[in-house]
Amino acid sequence: MEFSTVQELCLHLISSAYQRCRLSEQICRLAIILTRSSSLHPSLRISISDTGIGSCLEEFQDLRFSSTDFADNWDGILSLKTTSIMDTEIHSYQINLKERGSSRITRLPSNTKNGAKFSGSEAYLSCFVSRDLLLSDIHTFIQKMQILKVPNIAIQLVAEDCDVPESRYEKIFLANECKQLPMSASNLELLKSGIEDYVVKHGNNLSNMCNSCFPSWEQLKVGIGVACCTDNRLNTELVMEAVILMSNISMQNIACFREYDNRTEVLYFKDFSPCTISRSSMKALQSIDWKTYGLNLRGTVEQDGVTLLEWENLPTDTHIDIVLHVYHKQTMIPAPRKLSPLDRNLVKRAVKLSLDDLKANHSQAFLSSRALQIRGYAPDLAKTIAGLILSSSDLDFQGECFSLLGLQSQEVGTEIVESCIEKRIVSVIEMNDKKPNNSQQVAPYLFDELENPVQDSEFQENDFSPLDF
């Protein structure tokens, strides 16, 4: 893996430290400390340490640095200290990322642990980069990582200029800030909870849940999906998890609207690290038949490195968030890899499963365009049926109809009957729209008491009228 800026390298080192903490399955601390010691030595010391499982040299052997930006003014030397729980010493190395060949790694004298049992790593370097710009990049990166909500990791971010009084900045990031989850929660449960936290804090622009927009968690409509396959190249299972969240914000809370308006930010993670979504994965999203779920995708745009989906006819108070995470089920830190057609298929399958889940639990919000068109006939159809019932001179027929509608004779009135019938028609439309396109089940009837329904073998899915019910 080759880097062209110190910022990119630092984010990679943070991601690797995060992985080591996650794999330890113990309570871990990850610390990122940016220190400028004095004006006489204006270089910025960057330290990234963790109490995870310990590093191995294989993690660093393929790292390269080939910056042409002389403003970085970094000599390419990365220092490393690491130890595993079974080691009796702390091992030290220097790695020159600007060189090639075996001579780029220098082993330094080790330090004894004097019988202590602990594990961890520290990677550090000194360079001439802007502390504030690097701090901003790292802060944003950590906020995205918090969506994964790995419960055993606490992250400490510190920045300080020793020559400037009161310049110290420090922030602690905890996984369970808004909603507590057990340590045994699955990756998908953690991802679902993480995107919920992200949304109620308006994209992590707030420290806590926005109570004016989200007085309760029930306002969030969430769908989850997971697709798996075997990656024969690495002989391991490849997992794609997708979570789609729909939220509604009152038009009175205009100040709380997200910076992307009602466009959808696609958050993408690969092997437990935030990254830019691949072109192939974007094509997979574009190939989904969104209209089946009542959504019209206008197109995709890139803005400040963020991938956005633009919708047509989406209500102004409605916002959709999507998070995708692809990773290997394995017990080692994965090496960088290229995405394959396998990933594209997994993206499409996982997203469709999450949409199906959303539609099953919140049918009114995800009616297909066909169902919406049919539902437009419901008021007229209800009015016609109510007219037939109320104009009948057969009192037994009327009484049976009122009974099936759950109405008492003293409640009967034109508006009440029409409203009751329309609700049943809409309910049938929503129930029928939940079924897959190839479902052979008989559509539900307006009245549950009806038995022995007659199947209409001539019904065609694409030919419809108000009498399809």
C-alpha positions in Angstrom: 0.0 0.0 0.0 1.4 3.4 -1.0 0.7 6.7 0.6 1.3 10.2 -0.8 0.6 12.3 2.3 1.3 11.9 6.0 -2.4 12.3 6.7 -3.3 9.2 4.7 -0.6 7.2 6.5 -1.9 8.3 9.9 -5.4 7.3 9.1 -4.1 3.9 8.0 -2.1 3.5 11.2 -5.2 4.4 13.3 -7.3 1.9 11.4 -4.7 -0.9 12.0 -4.6 0.0 15.7 -8.4 -0.1 15.9 -8.3 -3.6 14.3 -5.8 -4.8 16.9 -8.0 -3.6 19.7 -11.1 -5.2 18.2 -9.4 -8.5 17.8 -8.2 -8.6 21.4 -11.8 -8.8 22.7 -10.6 -7.0 25.8 -11.3 -3.5 27.0 -8.7 -1.4 25.0 -7.5 2.1 24.7 -6.4 3.7 21.5 -4.6 7.0 21.8 -3.6 9.5 19.1 -1.4 12.3 20.4 -0.2 15.2 18.3 2.5 17.2 20.0 4.6 20.2 18.9 7.3 20.5 21.6 8.7 24.0 21.0 9.4 26.7 18.4 13.0 25.6 18.3 11.9 22.2 17.2 8.7 22.9 15.2 8.2 19.4 13.9 5.0 17.7 14.9 5.4 14.4 16.8 2.5 12.0 15.9 2.0 9.0 18.2 -0.6 6.3 17.7 -0.7 3.7 20.4 -3.1 0.9 21.4 -3.4 -1.8 24.0 -4.6 -4.4 21.5 -3.1 -7.8 20.5 0.3 -6.4 19.3 1.7 -5.8 15.9 3.6 -8.0 13.5 6.1 -6.8 10.9 4.0 -8.1 8.1 1.6 -5.2 8.7 4.3 -2.7 7.7 6.4 -4.6 5.1 4.2 -3.4 2.2 3.8 0.2 3.3 5.4 2.8 1.0 5.6 6.6 1.0 6.1 8.5 -2.3 5.1 12.0 -1.6 6.1 14.7 -4.1 4.9 17.4 -1.7 8.0 18.8 -0.1 5.9 20.8 2.3 5.4 17.5 4.3 9.2 17.5 4.8 9.2 14.0 6.4 12.2 11.8 6.3 10.1 8.7 5.9 11.2 7.1 9.2 8.4 5.3 11.1 9.3 4.0 14.6 7.5 1.1 16.1 7.3 -0.5 19.5 5.2 -3.6 20.0 4.6 -6.6 22.3 2.1 -9.5 22.5 0.7 -10.9 25.7 3.1 -13.9 25.5 6.2 -11.9 24.8 8.8 -11.3 27.5 10.1 -8.2 25.8 9.0 -5.0 24.0 10.3 -5.1 20.5 11.5 -1.9 18.7 11.9 -1.2 15.0 12.6 1.6 12.6 11.1 1.5 9.1 12.1 3.8 6.3 8.9 4.0 4.1 10.8 5.9 1.4 13.3 3.0 0.8 12.8 -0.4 -0.8 14.3 -3.7 0.0 15.0 -5.6 3.2 17.3 -2.9 4.5 14.4 -0.6 5.1 13.5 -2.3 8.4 16.0 -1.9 11.3 15.6 -3.9 14.5 16.5 -1.9 17.6 17.4 -3.2 21.1 14.4 -4.6 23.0 13.3 -3.8 26.5 12.4 -6.4 29.0 8.8 -6.6 30.5 10.2 -7.8 33.9 7.5 -10.6 34.0 4.6 -8.2 33.4 1.7 -9.5 31.2 0.4 -6.9 28.7 0.2 -6.3 25.0 0.1 -3.2 22.7 1.8 -1.2 20.1 3.0 2.4 19.4 3.8 3.8 16.0 5.3 7.3 15.9 6.9 9.8 13.6 7.9 13.4 13.4 7.2 15.6 10.4 6.3 19.2 9.4 2.5 19.2 8.7 -0.3 21.4 10.0 -1.4 20.2 13.4 -4.9 21.7 13.0 -5.5 20.2 9.5 -4.3 16.8 10.7 -6.4 17.0 13.8 -9.5 17.8 11.8 -8.9 14.9 9.4 -8.4 12.5 12.3 -11.4 13.8 14.2 -13.7 13.2 11.2 -12.2 9.8 10.6 -12.8 8.7 14.2 -16.4 9.9 14.1 -17.0 7.7 11.1 -15.3 4.7 12.9 -17.7 5.2 15.8 -20.6 4.1 13.6 -19.1 0.5 13.8 -19.6 0.9 17.6 -17.1 -1.7 18.6 -17.9 -1.8 22.3 -14.5 -2.7 23.8 -12.6 0.4 22.4 -12.2 3.8 23.9 -10.3 6.4 21.8 -8.4 9.3 23.1 -7.4 12.2 20.8 -5.0 14.8 22.1 -3.3 17.7 20.4 -1.0 20.2 22.1 1.5 23.0 21.3 3.8 23.2 24.2 4.7 26.8 23.4 1.1 28.0 23.5 -0.6 28.1 26.9 -4.0 26.5 27.0 -3.6 25.0 23.6 -4.3 21.4 24.7 -7.2 19.7 23.0 -8.5 16.4 24.3 -11.5 14.3 23.5 -12.6 10.8 24.5 -14.7 8.8 22.1 -16.8 6.0 23.6 -18.8 3.4 21.6 -22.0 3.5 23.7 -22.6 7.2 24.0 -26.3 7.3 23.1 -27.5 3.7 23.4 -26.0 0.9 25.5 -25.5 -2.5 23.8 -24.1 -5.7 25.4 -20.5 -6.8 24.6 -22.0 -9.9 23.0 -23.9 -7.9 20.3 -23.3 -8.9 16.7 -21.5 -6.7 14.2 -24.8 -6.1 12.4 -26.5 -5.1 15.7 -23.6 -2.7 16.5 -23.8 -1.2 13.0 -27.5 -0.7 13.3 -27.1 1.1 16.6 -24.2 3.1 15.3 -26.1 4.5 12.3 -29.0 5.4 14.6 -26.6 7.3 16.9 -25.1 9.0 13.8 -28.5 10.2 12.6 -29.9 11.4 15.9 -26.7 13.4 16.4 -27.2 15.0 12.9 -24.2 13.3 11.4 -22.2 13.6 14.6 -22.4 17.3 14.4 -23.8 17.1 18.0 -22.4 15.4 21.1 -25.8 14.0 22.1 -29.1 13.0 20.6 -31.2 16.0 19.2 -34.3 15.8 21.4 -36.1 18.4 19.4 -36.0 16.4 16.2 -35.9 12.9 17.7 -37.9 12.9 21.0 -38.0 9.1 20.8 -36.2 6.3 19.0 -39.5 5.0 17.5 -39.3 7.8 14.9 -36.5 5.9 13.2 -37.4 3.3 10.5 -34.6 0.9 10.1 -34.0 -2.1 7.8 -31.1 -4.5 7.9 -29.7 -7.0 5.5 -26.7 -9.3 5.3 -25.3 -11.3 2.4 -22.4 -13.8 2.6 -20.2 -15.8 0.2 -16.9 -17.6 0.2 -13.8 -15.7 -1.0 -11.8 -18.5 -2.6 -8.7 -16.4 -2.9 -8.4 -16.1 0.9 -10.4 -19.2 1.8 -12.6 -17.2 4.1 -16.2 -16.0 4.3 -16.9 -12.5 2.9 -19.7 -10.7 4.6 -21.6 -7.6 3.4 -23.9 -5.8 5.9 -26.3 -3.1 5.0 -28.4 -0.8 7.2 -30.9 1.7 5.7 -32.5 4.2 8.0 -35.4 6.5 7.2 -36.1 9.5 9.5 -38.5 12.4 9.4 -37.6 15.9 10.7 -40.3 18.5 11.3 -40.2 21.4 9.0 -40.2 23.6 12.1 -36.7 22.4 12.9 -35.0 23.9 9.8 -31.9 24.7 11.8 -31.3 21.0 12.5 -31.4 19.9 8.8 -28.3 18.0 7.7 -25.8 19.7 5.4 -26.7 17.4 2.5 -30.4 18.3 2.7 -32.5 15.3 1.8 -29.8 13.6 -0.3 -28.5 10.3 1.0 -25.0 10.0 2.3 -23.6 6.5 1.6 -21.3 5.5 4.4 -18.9 2.7 3.4 -16.6 0.5 5.5 -14.2 -2.1 4.4 -12.7 -4.5 7.0 -13.7 -2.2 9.9 -12.3 1.0 8.4 -14.1 4.0 6.8 -13.3 4.4 3.1 -14.6 5.8 -0.1 -17.2 3.6 -1.8 -15.9 1.9 -4.9 -17.2 2.5 -8.4 -18.4 -1.0 -8.7 -20.4 -0.8 -5.4 -21.9 2.4 -6.7 -23.0 0.7 -9.9 -24.6 -2.0 -7.7 -26.6 0.7 -5.9 -27.6 2.3 -9.2 -28.8 -1.1 -10.6 -31.3 -1.7 -7.8 -35.0 -1.3 -8.8 -35.7 1.4 -6.3 -39.2 2.0 -7.7 -40.2 -1.3 -6.3 -39.8 0.3 -2.9 -41.5 3.6 -3.8 -38.3 5.5 -4.4 -37.0 7.2 -7.6 -33.3 7.5 -7.8 -32.3 10.6 -9.8 -28.6 9.9 -9.8 -25.4 10.0 -7.7 -22.9 12.9 -7.0 -19.6 13.3 -5.3 -19.2 16.2 -2.9 -16.1 16.8 -0.8 -15.2 13.1 -1.0 -18.7 12.1 0.1 -20.9 9.9 -2.2 -24.6 11.1 -2.3 -27.7 9.6 -3.7 -30.2 12.1 -5.1 -33.9 11.3 -5.1 -37.0 12.5 -7.1 -40.2 13.4 -5.3 -38.8 12.5 -1.8 -40.8 14.5 0.8 -38.8 17.4 2.1 -39.0 16.2 5.7 -37.8 12.7 4.9 -34.1 11.7 5.1 -32.6 8.3 4.1 -29.2 7.1 5.4 -27.3 4.1 4.1 -24.3 2.4 5.7 -22.5 -0.6 4.1 -19.8 -2.7 5.6 -17.9 -5.5 3.9 -15.4 -7.6 5.8 -13.8 -11.0 6.1 -14.7 -13.4 8.9 -11.1 -14.1 10.1 -9.0 -13.6 13.1 -6.2 -11.6 11.6 -5.8 -8.1 10.4 -6.7 -8.3 6.6 -4.3 -7.2 4.0 -5.4 -4.5 1.5 -7.4 -6.0 -1.3 -9.1 -5.0 -4.5 -12.9 -5.2 -4.8 -14.2 -7.9 -7.2 -17.6 -8.6 -8.9 -18.2 -10.7 -5.8 -18.5 -7.5 -3.8 -20.8 -5.9 -6.3 -23.2 -8.8 -6.0 -23.0 -8.8 -2.2 -23.8 -5.0 -2.1 -26.9 -5.5 -4.2 -28.2 -8.5 -2.3 -27.6 -6.9 1.2 -29.2 -3.6 0.2 -32.2 -5.3 -1.3 -32.6 -7.4 1.9 -32.5 -4.3 4.0 -35.1 -2.6 1.8 -37.3 -5.7 2.1 -36.9 -5.5 5.8 -37.9 -1.9 5.9 -40.8 -2.5 3.6 -42.1 -5.4 5.7 -42.0 -3.3 8.9 -43.0 0.1 7.5 -45.1 -0.7 4.5 -46.7 2.8 4.3 -43.3 4.4 3.8 -42.2 2.0 1.1 -45.0 1.4 -1.3 -44.0 0.7 -4.8 -44.8 3.1 -7.6 -47.5 0.6 -8.8 -49.0 0.4 -5.4 -49.1 4.1 -5.0 -50.9 4.4 -8.4 -53.4 1.8 -7.3 -53.9 3.5 -4.0 -54.9 6.7 -5.8 -58.1 4.9 -6.8 -59.0 3.9 -3.2 -61.1 7.0 -2.3 -63.3 6.7 -5.5 -63.6 2.9 -5.0 -64.5 3.3 -1.4 -67.2 5.9 -2.3 -68.7 3.6 -4.9 -68.8 0.6 -2.6 -70.3 2.7 0.3 -72.9 4.1 -2.1 -73.9 0.5 -3.1 -74.3 -0.5 0.5 -76.2 2.6 1.7 -78.5 2.7 -1.2 -79.6 -0.9 -0.9 -83.1 -1.6 0.3 -82.1 -5.0 1.6 -81.7 -4.4 5.3 -80.1 -7.9 5.9 -77.5 -7.1 3.2 -76.7 -3.8 4.8 -76.5 -5.3 8.3 -74.1 -8.0 7.1 -71.9 -5.3 5.4 -71.9 -3.2 8.5 -70.9 -6.2 10.6 -68.1 -7.1 8.3 -66.9 -3.5 8.5 -67.0 -3.6 12.3 -69.7 -0.9 12.5 -72.7 -0.6 14.7 -76.0 0.4 13.0 -76.2 3.6 15.1 -72.7 4.6 13.9 -73.6 4.3 10.2 -73.1 7.4 8.1 -71.8 8.0 4.6 -68.4 9.5 5.7 -67.9 6.7 8.3 -68.6 3.9 5.9 -66.4 5.4 3.1 -63.5 5.9 5.6 -63.7 2.4 6.9 -63.8 0.9 3.4 -60.9 3.1 2.2 -58.8 2.0 5.2 -59.4 -1.7 4.4 -58.6 -1.1 0.7 -55.3 0.7 1.5 -54.4 -2.1 4.0 -54.9 -4.7 1.3 -52.7 -2.8 -1.1 -50.0 -2.5 1.5 -50.1 -6.2 2.4 -50.0 -7.2 -1.2 -47.2 -4.9 -2.0 -44.9 -6.6 0.6 -44.9 -9.8 -1.4 -42.0 -10.5 -3.9 -42.9 -10.0 -7.5 -42.8 -13.7 -8.2 -45.1 -14.6 -5.2 -47.9 -16.9 -6.1 -49.9 -16.3 -2.9 -53.5 -15.2 -3.3 -54.0 -11.5 -2.5 -55.7 -10.7 0.8 -59.4 -9.8 0.8 -61.1 -6.8 2.2 -62.9 -8.8 4.9 -61.1 -11.5 6.9 -64.4 -13.4 7.4 -64.5 -14.4 3.7 -63.6 -18.0 3.0 -62.7 -20.0 -0.1 -61.4 -17.1 -2.2 -61.5 -17.7 -5.9 -58.1 -17.5 -7.7 -58.0 -15.4 -10.8 -55.4 -17.1 -13.0 -55.7 -14.3 -15.6 -54.4 -11.6 -13.3 -51.4 -9.9 -14.8 -49.0 -8.0 -12.6 -48.6 -5.0 -14.9 -52.2 -4.7 -15.9 -54.2 -3.1 -13.1 -57.4 -1.2 -12.4 -59.3 -0.1 -9.3 -60.9 -3.6 -9.2 -57.7 -5.6 -8.7 -58.7 -6.2 -5.1 
